Amino acid sequence: MLKKIIILLFVSFLFFLLRLYNLQSHPIFVDEAIYARWAQMGTYDPALRLVSLVDGKQPLYIWLVSILTTYLGNPLVAGRLVSIIAGFVTLIGLFLLSHELFRRRWVGIVSVFLYVLYPFALVLNRMAVYESLMGMFTIWSLYIAILLVRYTNLGASLTLALVLGGGLLTKSSGFINIYLLPTVLLLFKFKKNFQKLLKYFIFALLAVILSFLYYSVLLLSDKYYMIAEKDAIFTYHLSELIPYHAFDKWGANILQLAHWTFSYLTYPVALLIVFSYIGKRYRKEKLLLIVWFIIPIVGIALFGRLLNSRYIFPMTLSLLPLIAINVGELYFFFKNKIYYSLIVITCISFLTFSDYKILTEMSHAPIPQADLQQYVNSYSSGRGLREIINYLGEQARKTPILITSEGTYGSLPTTVVEIYFVHNASVERYAFEARPKRLDEHIYNKARVKPVYIIFNETQSVSKWPLRLVMRFKRGSGDLYLSLYKVDYSRID
């Protein structure tokens, strides 16, 4: 027992070490900037604590970041810490889930060790986005739902209601956890248990009703309707499946989602899922874990209008306990320590290599190309913004300045400038449309009375304009740059 406690403490230490390593140097992602700005607004003005509904986003994550921002001051750091904390609570949930399903502590230990090294978790736990929190609610929903079906008591029902409600207040995908509740009946012993089954349905229904009651707090905002409008951008309505040929793309979407999953798991680890048939024990438990992955994936592949890998992160977490039990059963299957050791070492090596690249050279990390583009190689990556903000802060301490930024609402540099200079009396802010053919006269007029700095996000060439380069930063492995220029008053016609 003491040995297992020491191992769990070491795994917890490793979790925080990997998540906190060089955390602030990770370039800000455009969605992180938007969420951090919402949290900042809610921190300073209670009337804006439902501001995320303007963009159709549920507010629980923003609320948590706002609370932490009150103490830390920096909403981006607060947002990333919320994701890390949610990741650690997920780790606890995985241990309890694995132990409850398989009644073996070593399975729980292997599950959390896999989670600590899981590249998908490492990426998202270090980012100020919703998915880490959503993954936490998904794992705990599954765990509490299993407790409810096995023990059918009011305490489990009320706890499940809180967890389901938390998921609904985090993302619309929280409804998936409710849709999957009947699947836990795979673990129910139906023989001469009608009274217990009826009791389960009553408690499960109570949990769902209460979760909707918690969700109804969003009706306090007149922007509640925006959730449905935002969901319509990313998902098809049932009536749209045939007119928009969703069934024609279904197979390709499933393969795409599977590719993203296996890329993050790494293929040697993903192959361990195939060995789920090994052993006669725990067939139902294994099937339940697979179902909590497959049903959402198949549904997202069909109804998803726009696919993004991080949306499936919560569903992939149910595969970790499955892989953990398979790791143990493979030992008895091979009956050869050398072969077994080679398999384990290979899996750990692939996971460790991915983690190393993510932490040190993410632009070349072996993760899906779509995510490399989003997070480090394209316009949505803010590599260099930290240095630019620090430089502009120093200039603003010397004299009043004007900071202009490319892009209006939701633009990465514009949002970041708002976050760090919204309360700075020495800084005037101005934003212009992306990729302009010419700069506004307003900018040149301001240059006559104060220093004017311009942050270009998408525009790559400004040689014809009266500007002087201050600094520029290459985004990852691509050919795109984030640049800071100063208006050269002497060159203005």
Disulfide bonds with the S-S distance in Angstrom:
none
